[in-house]
Amino acid sequence: MIYLINITMVNNNNYFIRFSGKKKDFNDYINMVIALPEKSFSIENKCWIISTKSLAIIKNKVSENLITYTNFISLNSTKVDNYQDIGKDMKLIPYDYQKEAIKFSLDHKNALIIYPCGSGKTPIGIGIYLEALSNKIITGPGMIIVKASLKTQWLKEISKFSDLTARIVKTPSEITLKIKHKIKRRQKNLQKKDIDKDTRKKIKVEIQKLENEINTTFVAQFKNVDLLIMNYETLNNADISKQLHKLKPQYIFGDEIQYIKSRTAKRSKSLYEFKDAKMKIGATATPITKDPEDLFGIFNFVNPEVFRNWNQFSRTYVKWIGFGQKDGFKNQDKLKEKIADTLIVKTKEDISGQLPSLIVIPRYCDLAPQQQRMSEQIMDELDELKTKSFNLKRNIKSEKELNDNEDLAKIEAKIMALQTFSQEIADSVRLLEESESTLAKEYVCKGPNNKLEMFKDIVEEIIESGEKVTVFSKYKRMQPIFTEVINEIDPNIKIAYVNGSIAEEKRYEAVYKNFTNNNDYKILLMSDAGAEGINLSACKYLIEYDLATSYAIQTQRHGRIERADSIHDTVFVYQLIANNSWDIIQQKIIEKKEKYDFNLIKNLTNL
């Protein structure tokens, strides 16, 4: 029996394992590690590196009290019994792990569902409502709160999984705008000289009806409906909030609940007004992203009884380092016990039988010489600016002085600009050339775009294999550039587009009608506006032309093809990275955030 080993988290899927027991147990330790399916030896760190899969094997073989953990709290994934009969009223029967979340939510009434991207939280939210109605836990309508870009997706999914009546809630101005547009069209027709008397009279009657409709349509959307779908910001509207309070919804499902992590944000406060609902469910893949305050903000809605107030939570669980700065959690064991009864957690490994294997393939290239020199120049300027910023901040005595310092504001603005320019050089110098910024023009440089050539080769190879591919870039302005390159491969290839300037309904059409169901469409180009809520279960390949700005967004990107209903056993992500560029810095930033996300909840594997 091994006396003691230490597991230290490195990143999302890698851990250092070190022996710290007695010499007589060392051979047993080595034999166990060598037998692991996924491991390698790090000469630099003088220890073995193992994967999440190998960690699970170790935890099955070694008693928990003989393992110590560093950089994360190990909690068990949630086990739920007696869920087999769940989902019988749904048009499509949920997977077992989805049934578990539904059953857990029914039993606890207030729940935080922490499932990986692509696990299908939409049918879970629908299933909870149906089962709650069937069991008479609730008797009236419910609310689905989502990101604005996901409302149409939820509306479609509700009709796919159930016979429930669902409606997207519109603000008074949204309703008025549409009706006023109809009135304006008819008023324009009245100005025509060639219409007869009867037609003119008919148009006037239609205008009067439309004017009356303005007063009734807004209130009517809250009647004769099962599920009302709205985005978090919609709740800030006083007229909508008033109608919802009259309705007194008994069920609220918050998708991407991390959007209320800030307890002081307006959208969080608007949702907190409804925390007396009988059932409050939050769902997320990344509940902790910055600091302990995020956890409090989420629980203040999902289960406010766990942490009664911020002051008490702050004193008990937040590690302060002075000047209002937080340095993570304290009393972590006590904290995980507090939240455990509200959480249902599943990892990718828990549902791996229904999720495809995800393989991430970094592809590297070098910048052209002139681009490399310009990138290095920007890095030098950034170092100088950050030094100036540090020296200024060191002499500032108060937050007001910090906010009022114009010199500091100018330095910080230029730092942000240079970071953007550095990324744009790594992506395409054309982004600088076409920028409206005068400062950007100062960093334009020549040379071939090696990353774009690498992109072209990968796309061509995928298309020739008969598969489709989704391409992510944080810059919408890259989409015309990608289009030109794709046309060089084959001008007959049809391309679907998703970005922030495209209306929600058009995005849905681009993804599902065109890219998913029309074989002529081989490529889907997306900005991060498409990083959430889109199901690409038929897509086998994804290209990240530039890395995401955070680990959370990277997870959401990958989750588009890592789906429970994927038709592929294995899906692939190509990450295109220019050496000695901002790409490398961004890669390190993501790895750092990835490690922090696991600090409390992300790897809930041992309570």
C-alpha positions in Angstrom: 0.0 0.0 0.0 1.3 3.4 -0.9 1.8 5.6 2.1 1.3 9.1 0.6 1.3 10.8 -2.8 0.7 14.4 -3.8 -1.4 15.5 -6.9 -0.7 19.0 -8.2 -2.9 20.5 -10.9 -1.0 21.8 -13.9 -3.9 22.6 -16.3 -7.2 21.4 -17.6 -6.1 17.8 -18.2 -2.6 17.4 -16.6 -1.4 16.8 -13.1 2.0 16.4 -11.5 2.2 13.2 -9.3 4.9 13.0 -6.6 5.7 10.3 -4.1 6.1 11.4 -0.5 5.8 8.2 1.4 8.2 5.6 2.8 11.0 4.1 0.8 9.5 0.6 1.1 6.4 1.7 -0.8 8.3 3.4 -3.7 8.3 0.3 -6.0 4.5 -0.1 -5.6 4.2 3.6 -6.5 6.4 3.3 -9.6 4.6 0.2 -10.9 1.2 1.9 -10.5 2.4 5.0 -12.5 4.0 3.0 -15.2 0.8 1.0 -15.7 -1.2 4.2 -16.3 -2.4 4.7 -19.9 -1.6 8.4 -20.2 1.6 9.7 -18.5 5.0 11.2 -19.3 8.0 12.1 -17.2 9.0 15.8 -16.8 12.7 16.1 -16.5 12.4 19.8 -15.6 10.1 19.1 -12.7 11.5 15.7 -11.8 8.1 14.0 -11.6 5.5 12.2 -13.7 2.7 14.1 -15.5 -0.6 12.3 -15.7 -4.0 13.0 -17.4 -7.5 13.3 -15.9 -8.2 9.7 -17.0 -5.1 8.4 -15.2 -6.0 10.4 -12.1 -9.3 8.7 -12.0 -7.5 5.3 -12.1 -5.3 6.4 -9.2 -8.2 7.5 -7.1 -9.8 4.1 -7.6 -6.7 2.3 -6.5 -5.4 4.5 -3.6 -7.3 5.3 -0.4 -8.4 9.0 -0.3 -6.6 9.6 3.0 -3.3 8.7 1.4 -3.6 11.4 -1.3 -2.9 15.2 -0.8 -4.0 17.8 -3.4 -2.4 21.0 -4.4 -4.0 23.9 -6.5 -7.5 22.4 -6.3 -10.1 20.9 -4.1 -11.1 17.4 -5.0 -14.8 16.6 -4.7 -16.8 13.7 -5.9 -19.1 14.0 -8.9 -22.7 13.8 -7.8 -24.4 10.5 -7.8 -28.2 10.4 -8.1 -30.5 7.4 -7.7 -34.0 6.5 -8.9 -33.9 8.6 -12.0 -34.9 6.0 -14.5 -38.5 7.1 -15.0 -37.6 10.7 -15.6 -38.3 12.3 -19.0 -41.2 10.1 -20.1 -43.3 13.1 -20.9 -40.7 14.5 -23.3 -40.7 14.0 -27.0 -37.1 12.9 -26.9 -35.9 10.8 -23.9 -32.9 12.5 -22.0 -29.6 10.8 -21.5 -29.1 9.3 -18.0 -26.8 12.1 -16.8 -29.5 14.6 -17.9 -32.1 12.6 -16.0 -29.9 12.7 -12.9 -29.8 16.6 -13.1 -33.6 16.7 -13.5 -34.1 14.3 -10.5 -31.6 16.2 -8.3 -33.4 19.5 -9.1 -36.8 18.0 -8.2 -35.4 16.7 -4.9 -33.6 19.9 -3.9 -35.8 22.6 -5.5 -32.8 25.0 -5.6 -29.9 23.6 -7.6 -26.7 24.6 -9.4 -26.0 22.3 -12.3 -22.3 22.2 -13.3 -22.1 20.2 -16.5 -19.5 20.5 -19.3 -20.2 22.3 -22.5 -22.1 20.2 -25.0 -23.8 18.1 -22.4 -27.3 19.5 -23.3 -28.5 21.8 -20.5 -31.5 22.8 -22.6 -33.4 19.5 -22.3 -32.5 19.5 -18.6 -34.2 22.8 -18.1 -37.3 21.7 -20.0 -37.3 18.3 -18.3 -37.2 19.9 -14.8 -40.2 22.1 -15.6 -42.3 19.2 -17.0 -41.5 16.9 -14.1 -42.2 19.7 -11.5 -45.6 20.2 -13.1 -46.3 16.5 -13.2 -45.4 16.1 -9.5 -47.4 19.2 -8.6 -44.3 20.9 -7.2 -45.3 23.9 -9.3 -48.6 24.8 -11.0 -47.9 27.8 -13.2 -45.6 29.2 -15.8 -41.9 29.4 -15.6 -39.1 31.7 -16.7 -36.0 30.7 -18.8 -33.2 33.3 -18.5 -30.5 33.1 -21.1 -28.0 35.2 -23.0 -29.7 37.3 -25.7 -28.1 35.3 -28.5 -29.6 32.0 -27.2 -33.3 33.0 -27.0 -34.2 31.6 -30.4 -32.2 28.5 -29.8 -34.2 27.8 -26.6 -37.5 28.5 -28.3 -36.7 25.9 -31.0 -35.4 23.3 -28.4 -38.6 23.6 -26.3 -40.7 22.7 -29.3 -38.3 19.9 -30.1 -38.4 18.3 -26.7 -42.0 19.1 -25.6 -45.4 20.3 -26.4 -45.1 23.3 -24.1 -46.1 26.8 -25.2 -43.0 29.0 -25.1 -42.6 32.7 -25.9 -39.7 35.1 -26.2 -40.5 38.2 -24.1 -40.2 41.5 -25.9 -39.9 44.9 -24.3 -42.5 47.5 -24.9 -40.2 49.4 -27.3 -39.5 46.2 -29.3 -43.2 45.5 -29.7 -44.0 49.2 -30.4 -41.2 49.4 -33.0 -42.6 46.5 -35.0 -46.2 47.7 -34.9 -45.3 51.3 -35.7 -43.4 50.0 -38.7 -46.6 48.4 -39.9 -48.6 51.6 -39.3 -46.0 53.6 -41.2 -46.3 51.3 -44.2 -50.0 51.7 -44.3 -49.8 55.5 -43.8 -47.5 55.5 -46.8 -50.1 53.6 -48.8 -52.7 56.2 -47.9 -50.6 58.9 -49.7 -51.0 57.1 -53.0 -53.4 58.8 -55.3 -54.5 55.8 -57.2 -56.3 53.9 -54.4 -60.1 53.9 -54.3 -62.3 55.0 -51.4 -63.0 51.5 -50.1 -59.3 50.6 -50.0 -58.5 53.9 -48.2 -61.2 53.2 -45.6 -59.9 49.6 -45.1 -56.3 50.9 -44.5 -57.6 53.4 -42.0 -59.3 50.7 -40.1 -56.1 48.6 -40.1 -54.1 51.5 -38.7 -56.6 52.0 -35.9 -56.4 48.3 -35.0 -52.7 48.4 -35.0 -52.7 51.4 -32.7 -55.0 49.6 -30.3 -52.7 46.6 -30.6 -49.8 48.6 -29.1 -51.7 48.8 -25.9 -52.7 45.1 -25.7 -49.8 43.1 -27.3 -47.2 43.7 -24.5 -49.5 42.4 -21.7 -50.8 39.6 -23.9 -47.4 37.9 -24.2 -47.5 37.0 -20.5 -50.8 35.1 -20.9 -51.5 31.5 -21.9 -47.9 30.5 -21.9 -45.9 27.8 -20.1 -42.3 29.1 -20.4 -41.3 32.7 -20.9 -37.8 33.1 -22.5 -35.8 36.3 -21.9 -32.2 37.5 -21.6 -30.8 38.7 -18.3 -30.9 42.3 -19.3 -34.6 42.1 -20.2 -35.3 41.8 -16.4 -34.0 45.4 -16.0 -37.0 46.7 -17.9 -39.5 48.0 -15.3 -42.6 47.2 -17.3 -41.5 43.6 -17.8 -40.5 43.2 -14.2 -43.9 44.5 -13.1 -45.8 41.9 -15.3 -43.6 39.1 -14.0 -44.2 40.0 -10.4 -48.0 39.9 -11.2 -47.4 36.5 -12.8 -45.4 35.2 -9.8 -43.4 32.5 -11.7 -42.8 29.4 -9.6 -39.9 28.0 -11.7 -36.8 29.9 -12.9 -34.0 28.3 -14.9 -30.9 30.5 -15.4 -28.8 29.2 -18.3 -25.1 30.5 -18.2 -25.8 31.5 -14.6 -22.3 32.9 -14.3 -23.8 36.1 -15.9 -25.0 37.1 -12.4 -21.7 36.4 -10.7 -21.4 40.1 -9.8 -23.7 40.7 -6.9 -23.8 44.4 -7.6 -24.5 44.3 -11.3 -27.9 45.6 -12.4 -28.9 42.3 -14.1 -28.0 40.3 -11.0 -30.1 42.6 -8.8 -33.0 42.3 -11.2 -33.0 38.5 -11.0 -32.6 38.6 -7.2 -36.0 40.1 -7.0 -37.5 36.7 -8.0 -35.5 34.6 -5.5 -38.7 33.7 -3.7 -39.7 31.4 -6.6 -40.4 27.8 -5.5 -37.7 26.4 -7.8 -34.6 28.2 -8.8 -32.1 26.4 -11.0 -28.8 27.7 -12.4 -26.8 25.9 -15.1 -23.2 26.6 -16.1 -20.0 25.0 -17.3 -17.8 27.6 -15.5 -19.3 28.9 -12.3 -16.0 30.4 -10.9 -14.0 32.6 -13.2 -12.4 35.4 -11.1 -12.8 35.4 -7.4 -14.9 34.1 -4.4 -17.4 37.0 -4.9 -18.6 35.2 -8.1 -19.7 32.2 -6.1 -21.6 34.4 -3.6 -23.3 36.2 -6.5 -24.6 33.0 -8.0 -25.8 31.5 -4.7 -27.5 34.7 -3.8 -30.1 33.7 -6.4 -30.0 29.9 -6.6 -30.0 29.3 -2.9 -29.7 32.5 -0.8 -30.1 30.5 2.5 -26.6 29.1 2.1 -24.9 32.4 2.5 -27.1 34.9 4.3 -25.1 38.1 3.5 -22.0 39.2 1.8 -20.2 40.6 5.0 -20.4 37.2 6.7 -19.3 35.4 3.5 -16.5 37.8 3.0 -15.1 37.4 6.6 -15.4 33.6 6.5 -14.3 32.6 3.0 -12.4 35.4 1.3 -8.7 35.8 1.7 -7.9 39.6 1.7 -4.5 41.1 1.2 -5.3 44.7 1.9 -6.6 47.7 -0.1 -9.7 45.8 -1.0 -7.7 43.2 -2.9 -8.8 39.5 -2.8 -6.4 36.6 -3.0 -8.7 33.6 -3.4 -10.5 31.5 -0.9 -9.9 30.5 2.7 -11.7 27.8 4.8 -12.1 25.8 1.6 -13.2 22.6 3.2 -15.9 24.4 5.1 -17.0 26.2 1.9 -17.3 23.0 -0.1 -19.4 21.4 2.6 -21.7 24.5 2.5 -22.3 24.3 -1.2 -22.3 20.6 -1.8 -26.1 20.0 -1.2 -26.9 22.5 -3.8 -24.5 21.3 -6.5 -24.9 18.5 -9.0 -21.6 18.1 -10.9 -20.6 16.0 -13.8 -17.2 16.1 -15.5 -16.4 15.2 -19.1 -15.2 11.8 -17.8 -18.6 11.1 -16.2 -20.4 11.5 -19.5 -17.6 10.4 -21.8 -19.7 7.5 -23.1 -22.0 10.0 -24.7 -19.5 12.8 -25.5 -17.0 12.4 -28.3 -13.3 12.4 -27.7 -11.9 15.9 -28.2 -8.4 16.2 -29.6 -6.7 19.6 -29.6 -3.9 20.0 -32.1 -1.7 23.2 -31.9 -0.2 24.2 -35.2 2.6 26.6 -35.1 4.1 29.0 -37.7 6.7 31.8 -37.8 5.9 35.4 -38.5 7.5 37.0 -41.6 10.8 38.8 -40.7 9.3 42.3 -40.8 6.2 41.2 -38.8 8.5 39.6 -36.3 10.5 42.8 -35.9 7.3 44.9 -35.5 5.9 42.4 -33.0 9.1 42.7 -30.9 9.0 46.5 -31.1 5.4 46.4 -29.7 6.5 44.1 -26.9 9.3 46.5 -26.0 6.9 49.4 -26.0 4.5 47.5 -23.8 7.3 46.7 -21.3 8.1 50.5 -21.1 4.5 51.5 -20.7 3.8 48.9 -18.0 6.9 50.1 -16.1 5.5 53.7 -16.3 2.1 52.4 -15.2 3.6 50.6 -12.2 5.6 53.6 -11.1 2.6 55.9 -11.3 0.4 53.4 -9.3 3.0 53.0 -6.6 2.7 56.7 -5.7 -1.1 56.9 -5.8 -2.7 56.9 -2.3 -6.4 56.5 -3.0 -8.9 54.9 -5.5 -10.2 58.4 -6.4 -6.7 59.6 -7.2 -6.2 56.4 -9.3 -9.4 57.1 -11.3 -8.6 60.8 -11.8 -5.0 60.4 -13.0 -5.1 61.4 -16.7 -1.5 60.3 -17.4 -2.3 56.8 -16.1 -5.5 56.6 -18.2 -3.5 57.5 -21.3 -0.9 54.8 -20.6 -3.5 52.1 -19.9 -5.4 53.0 -23.1 -2.2 52.7 -25.2 -1.3 49.4 -23.5 -4.7 48.0 -24.6 -4.3 49.4 -28.1 -0.8 47.8 -28.5 -2.0 44.5 -27.3 -4.7 44.6 -29.9 -2.2 45.6 -32.6 0.1 42.7 -31.6 -2.7 40.2 -32.0 -3.7 41.7 -35.3 -0.1 41.3 -36.6 -0.3 37.7 -35.7 -3.6 37.3 -37.5 -3.3 39.5 -40.5 -1.6 42.9 -41.1 -4.7 43.8 -43.2 -6.5 44.3 -39.9 -4.1 47.2 -39.2 -4.2 48.5 -42.7 -8.0 48.7 -42.7 -8.3 50.0 -39.2 -9.9 53.4 -38.6 -7.2 54.1 -35.9 -4.4 56.5 -36.9 -2.2 54.9 -34.4 -2.7 51.4 -35.9 -1.3 52.6 -39.2 2.1 53.3 -37.5 2.5 49.5 -37.0 1.7 48.3 -40.5 4.4 46.0 -41.9 4.9 43.9 -45.0 5.6 40.2 -45.6 3.6 37.0 -46.4 1.0 35.8 -43.9 2.3 32.4 -42.9 -0.6 31.8 -40.5 -3.2 32.4 -43.2 -1.3 30.0 -45.5 -1.3 27.4 -42.7 -5.1 28.0 -42.4 -5.6 27.5 -46.1 -3.7 24.2 -46.0 -5.7 22.8 -43.1 -9.1 23.9 -44.6 -8.2 22.4 -48.0 -7.3 19.1 -46.3 -10.5 19.0 -44.4 -12.7 19.8 -47.4 -11.0 17.2 -49.5 -11.7 14.6 -46.8 -15.4 15.3 -47.3 -15.9 16.9 -43.8 -17.2 20.3 -42.8 -15.2 22.8 -40.6 -16.1 25.7 -38.2 -13.6 28.6 -37.9 -13.4 30.9 -34.9 -11.7 34.3 -34.8 -12.3 37.0 -32.3 -12.3 39.5 -35.1 -15.4 39.8 -37.4 -13.1 41.7 -39.8 -11.2 38.4 -40.4 -14.3 36.9 -42.1 -13.8 38.6 -45.5 -10.2 37.6 -45.4 -11.1 34.0 -44.7 -13.6 34.2 -47.5 -11.0 35.3 -50.0 -8.7 32.4 -49.0 -11.5 29.8 -49.2 -12.4 31.1 -52.7 -8.9 30.4 -53.7 -9.4 26.8 -52.7 -12.7 26.4 -54.4 -14.9 29.4 -55.5 -18.0 27.0 -55.4 -17.7 26.3 -51.7 -20.6 27.9 -49.8 -19.9 29.7 -46.5 -22.2 30.4 -43.5 -21.5 33.4 -41.2 -22.2 34.2 -37.6 -21.1 37.4 -35.9 -22.4 40.1 -33.6 -23.9 42.2 -36.5 -26.1 39.4 -37.7 -29.6 39.2 -36.2 -30.4 36.2 -34.0 -32.9 34.6 -36.4 -30.4 34.9 -39.3 -27.7 33.3 -37.2 -30.0 30.4 -36.5 -30.7 30.1 -40.3 -27.0 30.2 -41.1 -26.1 27.5 -38.6 -28.9 25.0 -38.9 -30.6 25.6 -42.3 -27.4 26.2 -44.2 -24.3 24.8 -42.6 -25.9 21.8 -40.8 -28.5 20.7 -43.3 -27.3 21.9 -46.6 -24.3 19.8 -47.9 -23.3 22.7 -50.2 -22.2 24.6 -47.1 -18.8 23.3 -46.0 -17.5 26.1 -43.8 -19.0 28.1 -40.9 -17.1 31.3 -40.0 -17.9 32.6 -36.5 -16.8 35.3 -34.2 -17.2 34.7 -30.4 -20.8 35.8 -30.8 -21.3 32.1 -31.8 -19.3 30.6 -28.9 -22.4 29.7 -26.9 -25.7 28.0 -27.5 -24.9 26.6 -31.0 -25.1 22.8 -31.5 -22.6 21.6 -34.2 -23.1 17.9 -33.6 -22.5 17.1 -37.3 -19.2 19.0 -37.4 -16.0 17.1 -36.9 -13.4 19.9 -37.2 -13.0 23.3 -35.5 -10.2 25.8 -36.2 -9.3 28.5 -33.7 -7.5 31.0 -35.9 -6.7 33.0 -32.9 -6.9 31.8 -29.3 -9.9 32.8 -27.1 -9.4 35.7 -24.7 -10.2 33.5 -21.7 -10.3 29.8 -20.7 -14.1 30.1 -20.3 -14.6 31.3 -24.0 -12.2 28.6 -25.2 -14.3 26.0 -23.4 -17.5 27.4 -25.0 -15.8 27.3 -28.4 -14.8 23.7 -28.1 -18.3 22.9 -26.7 -19.8 23.7 -30.1 -18.5 20.4 -31.5 -18.0 18.4 -28.3 -21.7 17.5 -28.0 -23.6 14.6 -26.4 -25.4 14.0 -29.7 -22.3 14.3 -31.9 -22.3 11.9 -34.9 -18.5 11.5 -34.5 -16.6 9.4 -32.1 -13.7 11.9 -32.2 -13.7 15.6 -32.9 -10.7 17.8 -33.6 -9.7 21.4 -32.7 -6.8 23.0 -34.6 -5.3 26.0 -32.7 -3.2 28.2 -35.0 -0.3 29.9 -33.2 2.4 32.2 -34.5 5.7 31.8 -32.6 7.1 34.7 -30.7 3.9 36.6 -31.1 0.9 37.7 -29.0 -0.5 34.2 -29.6 2.1 32.7 -27.2 1.2 35.3 -24.5 -2.5 34.5 -25.0 -1.8 30.8 -24.7 -0.1 31.4 -21.3 -3.0 33.6 -20.1 -5.5 30.9 -20.9 -3.5 28.2 -19.1 -3.3 30.4 -16.0 -7.1 31.1 -16.0 -7.7 27.4 -16.7 -5.7 26.4 -13.6 -7.7 28.9 -11.5 -11.1 27.7 -12.7 -10.2 24.3 -11.2 -9.3 25.8 -7.8 -12.7 25.1 -6.3 -15.3 23.7 -8.5 -14.2 22.8 -12.0 -12.7 19.4 -11.0 -15.3 18.4 -8.4 -14.0 14.8 -7.9 -13.8 13.9 -4.2 -16.0 15.0 -1.3 
